[in-house]
Amino acid sequence: MLTTRHEMYLMGLFLALMAALSALVGALAVSNYLAGHTMRAASSLILPAFLAYWAWSDYNGARNDGEIIRWYGMAWAGGLVLGLFASAIIRLIG
């Protein structure tokens, strides 16, 4: 089945949105941890746990999602850095 250009555009937007949300989860993990909310920060580890499970099932399966897993993992790790930077800026301002 051939996909249309419109479907590919929507898929790209969805994947970009998922990567942005992965970065947001990482940023929230850092800001929650620095604010003293350890359980909220720990709940943000659900995403990397899911990515690890996805990578493991991809390794044992026939699908080839390895590139997507790397992008989402990098987005999450980048969100950690952005969250640390944003928290430092907020502490300096406030």
C-alpha positions as CSV (number, residue, x, y, z in Angstrom):
1,M,0.0,0.0,0.0
2,L,1.4,3.3,-1.0
3,T,1.3,6.2,1.4
4,T,0.4,9.7,0.3
5,R,2.6,12.7,0.8
6,H,0.0,14.0,3.3
7,E,0.2,10.9,5.4
8,M,4.0,11.1,5.4
9,Y,3.8,14.8,6.5
10,L,1.5,13.9,9.4
11,M,3.7,11.0,10.5
12,G,6.7,13.3,10.5
13,L,4.8,15.9,12.6
14,F,3.7,13.2,15.0
15,L,7.3,11.9,15.4
16,A,8.6,15.4,16.0
17,L,5.9,16.0,18.6
18,M,6.8,12.8,20.4
19,A,10.5,13.9,20.4
20,A,9.5,17.3,21.8
21,L,7.4,15.6,24.5
22,S,10.3,13.3,25.3
23,A,12.5,16.4,25.9
24,L,9.8,18.0,28.0
25,V,9.6,14.9,30.2
26,G,13.4,15.0,30.7
27,A,13.3,18.7,31.6
28,L,10.4,18.2,34.0
29,A,12.4,15.4,35.7
30,V,15.3,17.7,36.4
31,S,13.2,20.6,37.6
32,N,11.1,18.3,39.9
33,Y,14.3,16.8,41.3
34,L,15.8,20.2,42.0
35,A,12.6,21.4,43.6
36,G,12.7,18.4,46.0
37,H,9.9,16.4,44.4
38,T,11.8,13.1,44.2
39,M,8.8,10.9,43.4
40,R,7.7,13.2,40.6
41,A,11.3,13.1,39.2
42,A,11.4,9.3,39.5
43,S,8.1,9.0,37.5
44,S,9.9,10.7,34.6
45,L,12.1,7.6,34.3
46,I,9.1,5.8,32.8
47,L,10.1,7.1,29.4
48,P,13.6,5.8,29.4
49,A,12.4,2.5,30.8
50,F,9.9,2.3,27.9
51,L,12.6,3.2,25.4
52,A,14.8,0.4,26.9
53,Y,12.0,-2.1,26.6
54,W,11.3,-0.9,23.0
55,A,15.0,-1.3,22.1
56,W,15.1,-4.8,23.7
57,S,12.0,-5.9,21.8
58,D,13.4,-4.4,18.6
59,Y,16.7,-6.3,19.2
60,N,14.8,-9.6,19.6
61,G,12.2,-8.9,16.9
62,A,12.1,-8.4,13.2
63,R,11.2,-4.7,13.2
64,N,13.8,-2.0,12.7
65,D,12.9,0.9,15.1
66,G,16.5,1.4,16.3
67,E,16.9,4.8,14.7
68,I,13.7,6.1,16.3
69,I,14.7,4.9,19.7
70,R,18.0,6.7,19.4
71,W,16.3,10.0,18.5
72,Y,13.8,9.8,21.4
73,G,16.6,8.8,23.8
74,M,18.7,11.8,22.6
75,A,15.6,14.1,22.9
76,W,15.0,12.9,26.5
77,A,18.7,13.4,27.4
78,G,18.7,16.8,25.8
79,G,15.6,17.7,27.8
80,L,17.6,16.8,31.0
81,V,20.2,19.4,30.0
82,L,17.6,22.0,29.1
83,G,15.8,21.4,32.4
84,L,19.0,21.9,34.3
85,F,19.7,25.1,32.4
86,A,16.1,26.4,32.9
87,S,16.2,25.6,36.6
88,A,19.5,27.4,37.0
89,I,18.1,30.5,35.1
90,I,15.0,30.4,37.3
91,R,17.0,30.2,40.5
92,L,19.2,33.2,39.3
93,I,16.1,35.3,38.5
94,G,14.0,34.4,41.5
